[in-house]
Amino acid sequence: MSHPRTGRALIAVFAASMLVATACSGGTPSASSAPSAATATAAATPQQGGRIVEGTISDIATMQPVLVNDTASGRMTGLMYDGLVQQDAKSGEVKPKLASYTTSSDGLTYTFTINDKANWSDGKPIIAQDWLTGLTAVGKSAKTVRKSTFQDVVGFNEFCAPAGSQCKATATTITGVTIDSANPKKFSVKMTKVSCPAILDLSGYTLPTQVFGKYVTATSKAEDFDNAPENLNPTVVSGPFTFKEWRKGDQVILGKNASYWQGSPNVDEYVYKVVANSTAITNGLKTGELTFGSIIAKDLADMQTVDSVRITKYQSLGYTFIGWNTASPTAVGLADKRVRQALAYGIDMDAVIKAVVFGEATKQVAHHVPVQWAYPSVALEPYKYDKAKAQQLLKDAGWVAGADGILAKDGKKFNLTISTNSGNNERETLAQVAADQYKQLGINAVSKPEAFQGLVTKLTTGDQTLEATIIGWSLGGDPDPYQIWHSSQIPDPAKSVTGFGFTYFKDPALDKAIEQGRNPTDGNCSTAARKANYETFNKILNENQPYNFGYSNNVLAVSAKTLQNFDPGSFSTIYNVHQWWIKK
Amino acid sequence: MRTFILRRLAYAIPTLLGISIITFVIVHLAPGDPIRLYTFGSRATNEDIEALRHVYGLDQPLPIQYVNWMWKVLHLDFGQSFIYHQDAAALFIQYIPNSLQLTVVALALQLLIGVPLGVIAALKRGTWADGAIRVFGVMGHAVPAFWLGLVLILFFAVQLRWLPSQGLLTVGKDVWDIPDRVRHMLLPAFVLSLTGIANYSRLLRTETLEVLSQDFVRTAHAKGLRERTVMFVHALRNALIPVVTALGGILAGLIGGALVIETVFSWPGIGRFTFQEAIAKDYPVIQAAVLIASVLLVISYIIRDVAYALVDPRIAVK
């Protein structure tokens, strides 16, 4: 979710993962893209050669897609391995990539046909077995965190190991996957139930069987795959770039895959350059050492004075929020909806955005961000700053100021500790500003930075000492909010249940909307049907305010003006990387 | 000499054992669960997390974990990084050459600049040169390294474009491109060495003045020896003894203390790497890092003690 100034991003954002705690760069709805590079240079003929140097503050951890659990590694594997499907960079709509697909009328079976032109970099065709090799690897690996992603594939749980409550390890094959006997590029996947987010999950991990097949045989052990040397040194790829070298902590060097099935990339090399922090990225962009990278809002004004770069703003799929512990034994006021609404009216979020992220964010009042199709079309309560209304709501809830000016109810003062992860300046400032503004309402609010490591454990394991917490989410490709908002995700230490439901807020109508958007009983996974459910879902959250939904940052992508066809969107930056070129 | 070194190495064993226990306990008792941290935001279920914990042996009682870990370490197996899925020690060791080149150059700068400055200040005591060197010495201590680093980057890299702003090599250059490496090393090595230069110049000034006032120097002068011989053969050699003392501590500081410089200059060294791993609670790597760094430190102290004997024959190595 957030990375300390100097540190690596601790948490992963991977395209396939549904949600992710976000680093301090979030993203937002001001879809104020600068004139896109693609449009501006569409007429020019791409020049060949050159090198793209992307700046990153985190080194990669692995180049094995099945084991990837961080943004940086996801970027590299995304350049080397293609998925079956992809999302439109701007709208998030699911589109074919390696394969076209159809869904059966009952919504339970997906049939994929891999593109005829799609070959591995060694010239061998990419076939259905390669996708199955990836799925088999997920089932066998002891170090992947993706087993639950495929739990609804028929036969996967019987196949995967080690035996536990999900995996049974009783079968030697995954029965739900059938490869067409007449066409090695065609296969179908049967699901145990209709699952709307499944299509993105099934994009899967197509791995070269000629390389990884030997690590996932019937007799292979988990470590055979987990420790495969090719995980750190991919030899055969399906994506636009091949692996050249990984200089740890410094750079990853990729070369163009001249036989890439969608056409050879224009540039010769793609280098992922690791630098220490956002300041180093800004400096590298100014000096031309980097071709592109994302900067933070603080550096925007400075960057706007640099002639050699182009700045593209777009909304990120995430937001920074204050989560209220509605079951807090110490801040009892948070259990009352009126109090939480008062806390929404009582903070001038627009002013906060100006102060904390220099205006480069948009206020959020519900879970989904506007760039997602799940964002409701109906109007939501905007919670405009209104101190008088906040005070009235607190009064209605029975909180009245004592002689010391502090609100109290039933003899108990309204104390509120707002925790956040230390080292993240943006969040620490937000916590201080929020505490100051809540003090003006008569709440004895204080901000408390603490180490991210401890905070994560407290949040997910149900530690009731947390009253309010500022962190952020980075939302995945599919808008399914199950893992954050379904009541099954509320931590319960007594039953050893852990999860991200650390507001302890639950509502049967909310659960129902989430379930119907995810596993509809009528099997209808159409965007319209799901959107209706997510409207209900967002309205409930908007009214009940289990979070103060905070704001969603802009991504500030800065690229050298010489980089052509660079046209990132909220859902993808590198979708057209093989068409990028450097103007000499 | 050999007995001395062997005995020192034998003393190192309980020291390292103690360090390993303290590190292990601190790392494991610090708040936060590494697997929960690793999986936070992913779709890993509670069961996935428990399975991972089992894979890494984190579901065992702490003393058992320690014994298992130590047993493996004795077989040179430091375990696998939770994050990189690679051998923890091998990961750490890969960063040592980067740190070492920066450290060695910084150390050389400290000696090559600091020692002459101190001697000059002593010889020119009371002159403007002495004053300037002393002011420089105070500034070298007072200026925060991160600030100076940033200012130098802004000036030499961003404004003048004379030097690179970060890293150890220009992208696209071969790893053996020495001139390119040197260009990258100039700023970080200078900033890293600054405190040391200041230290040495002050130390040497004081020591040289003290030595110069001693009888044997006067005797040497009285013998009619040339000024240069008196200075370099008699005075400086004696003034260098405290420098060697300081050297051991400085080596330790350089091994662990380049974190700030490595961060400001995006230098992929052990300081920054270990710091990142500590934040991510990657136990095997942190433990491997501390243990390996401790071994290096013990060796550097032994080298220091040997150096004593070389500089001053009165100090017998027993």
HADDOCK unambig.tbl for C-alpha pairs under 7 A between the chains (distance, minus, plus):
assign (segid A and resid 6 and name CA) (segid B and resid 263 and name CA) 6.56 0.50 0.50
assign (segid A and resid 7 and name CA) (segid B and resid 276 and name CA) 5.25 0.50 0.50
assign (segid A and resid 8 and name CA) (segid B and resid 276 and name CA) 6.02 0.50 0.50
assign (segid A and resid 10 and name CA) (segid B and resid 280 and name CA) 6.35 0.50 0.50
assign (segid A and resid 11 and name CA) (segid B and resid 38 and name CA) 6.75 0.50 0.50
assign (segid A and resid 11 and name CA) (segid B and resid 40 and name CA) 6.74 0.50 0.50
assign (segid A and resid 11 and name CA) (segid B and resid 41 and name CA) 6.98 0.50 0.50
assign (segid A and resid 17 and name CA) (segid B and resid 42 and name CA) 6.22 0.50 0.50
assign (segid A and resid 17 and name CA) (segid B and resid 43 and name CA) 6.57 0.50 0.50
assign (segid A and resid 18 and name CA) (segid B and resid 43 and name CA) 6.90 0.50 0.50
assign (segid A and resid 19 and name CA) (segid B and resid 41 and name CA) 5.87 0.50 0.50
assign (segid A and resid 19 and name CA) (segid B and resid 42 and name CA) 6.54 0.50 0.50
assign (segid A and resid 20 and name CA) (segid B and resid 41 and name CA) 3.87 0.50 0.50
assign (segid A and resid 20 and name CA) (segid B and resid 42 and name CA) 5.85 0.50 0.50
assign (segid A and resid 21 and name CA) (segid B and resid 40 and name CA) 6.91 0.50 0.50
assign (segid A and resid 21 and name CA) (segid B and resid 41 and name CA) 4.78 0.50 0.50
assign (segid A and resid 61 and name CA) (segid B and resid 83 and name CA) 6.26 0.50 0.50
assign (segid A and resid 61 and name CA) (segid B and resid 84 and name CA) 4.65 0.50 0.50
assign (segid A and resid 62 and name CA) (segid B and resid 84 and name CA) 6.14 0.50 0.50
assign (segid A and resid 142 and name CA) (segid B and resid 52 and name CA) 6.94 0.50 0.50
assign (segid A and resid 143 and name CA) (segid B and resid 52 and name CA) 6.41 0.50 0.50
assign (segid A and resid 145 and name CA) (segid B and resid 44 and name CA) 5.15 0.50 0.50
assign (segid A and resid 145 and name CA) (segid B and resid 48 and name CA) 6.43 0.50 0.50
assign (segid A and resid 146 and name CA) (segid B and resid 43 and name CA) 6.98 0.50 0.50
assign (segid A and resid 146 and name CA) (segid B and resid 44 and name CA) 6.44 0.50 0.50
assign (segid A and resid 148 and name CA) (segid B and resid 44 and name CA) 6.56 0.50 0.50
assign (segid A and resid 148 and name CA) (segid B and resid 45 and name CA) 6.71 0.50 0.50
assign (segid A and resid 249 and name CA) (segid B and resid 268 and name CA) 5.02 0.50 0.50
assign (segid A and resid 250 and name CA) (segid B and resid 167 and name CA) 6.96 0.50 0.50
assign (segid A and resid 250 and name CA) (segid B and resid 268 and name CA) 5.78 0.50 0.50
assign (segid A and resid 275 and name CA) (segid B and resid 266 and name CA) 4.86 0.50 0.50
assign (segid A and resid 276 and name CA) (segid B and resid 263 and name CA) 5.28 0.50 0.50
assign (segid A and resid 276 and name CA) (segid B and resid 264 and name CA) 6.86 0.50 0.50
assign (segid A and resid 276 and name CA) (segid B and resid 266 and name CA) 4.59 0.50 0.50
assign (segid A and resid 283 and name CA) (segid B and resid 158 and name CA) 6.54 0.50 0.50
assign (segid A and resid 283 and name CA) (segid B and resid 165 and name CA) 6.77 0.50 0.50
assign (segid A and resid 284 and name CA) (segid B and resid 165 and name CA) 6.62 0.50 0.50
assign (segid A and resid 286 and name CA) (segid B and resid 158 and name CA) 6.73 0.50 0.50
assign (segid A and resid 287 and name CA) (segid B and resid 158 and name CA) 5.69 0.50 0.50
assign (segid A and resid 453 and name CA) (segid B and resid 31 and name CA) 6.85 0.50 0.50
assign (segid A and resid 453 and name CA) (segid B and resid 32 and name CA) 4.72 0.50 0.50
assign (segid A and resid 453 and name CA) (segid B and resid 37 and name CA) 6.22 0.50 0.50
assign (segid A and resid 454 and name CA) (segid B and resid 31 and name CA) 4.86 0.50 0.50
assign (segid A and resid 454 and name CA) (segid B and resid 32 and name CA) 3.97 0.50 0.50
assign (segid A and resid 456 and name CA) (segid B and resid 37 and name CA) 6.31 0.50 0.50
assign (segid A and resid 457 and name CA) (segid B and resid 32 and name CA) 5.35 0.50 0.50
assign (segid A and resid 457 and name CA) (segid B and resid 33 and name CA) 6.05 0.50 0.50
assign (segid A and resid 457 and name CA) (segid B and resid 36 and name CA) 6.39 0.50 0.50
assign (segid A and resid 498 and name CA) (segid B and resid 46 and name CA) 6.39 0.50 0.50
